[in-house]
């Protein structure tokens, strides 16, 4: 049944071995929005994406995409659902032995029966939308980091997905490339009538383009709300994270035992 939310996650729990990572995640992503999921490195953002895509199975709770419980789908049904999603990978994920053109064309050849002439037009159209039509003949090794990220974006929208997912789209980019990629995320989402999830720890860049933000910490959603409201929040965690301050609810030091124990000094006289 269609709802106003394209993704609905409820009571989600997941961990690796005996180490819990996501302990109680509940969130909803409205159709047509650009939604940010942010948190410190290692808080489980990328793992959450894998759960949305069905690569991992939750230990408890549910993940629904377009009304489908992802982890109750058959293999064929899951693959059909994935074809309605576009993914821009954190490290680019381009096929190194294929040209830029063939990287974009690959899934069109795999999942459609379109003639080569139409595929050519569509690929050039997608590349033009990210400003790289003139780079169609280049190999991934010939691209700068920003260009590779934009090619990845063009590939993510190749089949006009209803949901586009960006995993750390600003990581490792210079300020100009960050601005270009951020503007593209916003423009392409609105032009395609899609919904976008931006997973990032770069608060400054993400907050420029998103409509709503969820902040993750210690396995739960610690705060959420419209981006404009969150930017002015006085909540200590929100304030610290969005401004990158070293002191606050998020500690600098990982949990550890007393330093004297590590040095073998416990019980010794001073």
Beta strands, then each sheet from edge to edge (+ up, - down):
strand 1: 5-16
strand 2: 19-30
strand 3: 34-38
strand 4: 60-65
strand 5: 68-69
strand 6: 85-88
strand 7: 163-167
strand 8: 195-200
strand 9: 212-217
strand 10: 220-226
sheet 1: 2+ 1- 4+ 5-
sheet 2: 6+ 7+ 8+ 3+ 9+ 10-
end
